[in-house]
Amino acid sequence: MENENDQISQQCYEKINLTKNILLADLVFKESTIIKEAALLLNIKYSSARTIISKIHKYGRIVEKKRGGNNPNKLTDVNLGEMEELIECNPK
């Protein structure tokens, strides 16, 4: 029972590719399809489709979220040196 509740509480985020974004925009703006119907046709969640359309209204173009990127090391040489000193002083 606990395992089922854990699975229900976890959300799965799905990246919607650029072609679906373009198709959604075409359906809504050119063919005057309701967002809910366009989302059903493209197998996209309604809330995601609504967000995409609102971003197009706001920015006037299809905006992709930035993902990934450069993840620099959190520990620098200075931090490592300090940690080594602490470990040497307290060898529990």
C-alpha positions as CSV (number, residue, x, y, z in Angstrom):
1,M,0.0,0.0,0.0
2,E,2.8,2.4,0.8
3,N,4.5,1.6,-2.5
4,E,1.3,2.6,-4.4
5,N,1.0,5.9,-2.5
6,D,4.7,6.7,-3.3
7,Q,4.1,6.0,-7.0
8,I,1.0,8.2,-7.1
9,S,2.7,11.1,-5.4
10,Q,5.6,11.1,-7.8
11,Q,5.0,13.3,-10.9
12,C,6.4,12.3,-14.3
13,Y,7.5,15.2,-16.4
14,E,7.6,14.6,-20.1
15,K,9.6,16.7,-22.5
16,I,7.5,17.7,-25.4
17,N,9.6,18.0,-28.5
18,L,9.7,20.9,-30.9
19,T,7.6,19.3,-33.6
20,K,4.7,18.7,-31.2
21,N,5.0,22.3,-30.1
22,I,4.8,23.5,-33.7
23,L,1.9,21.2,-34.4
24,L,0.1,22.4,-31.3
25,A,0.6,26.1,-32.3
26,D,-0.6,25.4,-35.8
27,L,-3.7,23.6,-34.5
28,V,-4.6,26.3,-32.0
29,F,-3.7,29.5,-34.0
30,K,-4.2,28.5,-37.7
31,E,-7.0,25.9,-37.5
32,S,-8.7,27.5,-34.4
33,T,-8.8,24.3,-32.5
34,I,-9.5,24.4,-28.8
35,I,-6.4,23.8,-26.7
36,K,-8.0,20.7,-25.0
37,E,-8.8,19.1,-28.3
38,A,-5.4,19.8,-29.7
39,A,-3.8,18.3,-26.6
40,L,-5.9,15.2,-27.0
41,L,-4.9,14.9,-30.7
42,L,-1.2,15.2,-29.9
43,N,-1.3,13.1,-26.7
44,I,-0.1,16.0,-24.6
45,K,-1.4,16.8,-21.1
46,Y,-3.8,19.7,-21.2
47,S,-1.8,21.7,-18.6
48,S,1.4,21.3,-20.7
49,A,-0.4,22.4,-23.9
50,R,-1.9,25.4,-22.0
51,T,1.6,26.4,-20.8
52,I,3.1,26.1,-24.3
53,I,0.3,28.3,-25.8
54,S,0.7,30.9,-23.0
55,K,4.4,31.1,-23.6
56,I,3.7,31.7,-27.3
57,H,1.3,34.5,-26.5
58,K,3.8,36.0,-24.0
59,Y,7.0,35.8,-26.1
60,G,5.5,35.6,-29.6
61,R,7.5,32.5,-30.5
62,I,8.0,28.9,-29.3
63,V,10.3,29.0,-26.3
64,E,12.3,25.9,-25.3
65,K,13.3,25.4,-21.7
66,K,17.0,25.3,-21.0
67,R,18.0,21.9,-19.8
68,G,21.3,20.5,-18.5
69,G,24.3,22.7,-18.8
70,N,27.6,23.0,-17.2
71,N,27.7,21.7,-13.6
72,P,31.0,22.9,-12.1
73,N,32.7,21.0,-9.3
74,K,31.4,22.1,-5.9
75,L,34.6,21.4,-4.1
76,T,37.6,23.5,-4.9
77,D,41.2,22.7,-4.0
78,V,41.0,25.0,-0.9
79,N,37.9,23.1,0.3
80,L,39.5,19.7,-0.2
81,G,42.6,20.9,1.7
82,E,40.5,22.1,4.6
83,M,38.5,18.8,4.7
84,E,41.7,16.8,4.7
85,E,43.0,18.8,7.7
86,L,39.8,18.3,9.6
87,I,39.9,14.5,9.0
88,E,43.6,14.3,10.1
89,C,42.8,16.2,13.3
90,N,39.7,14.1,14.1
91,P,40.4,10.5,12.9
92,K,37.3,8.9,14.4
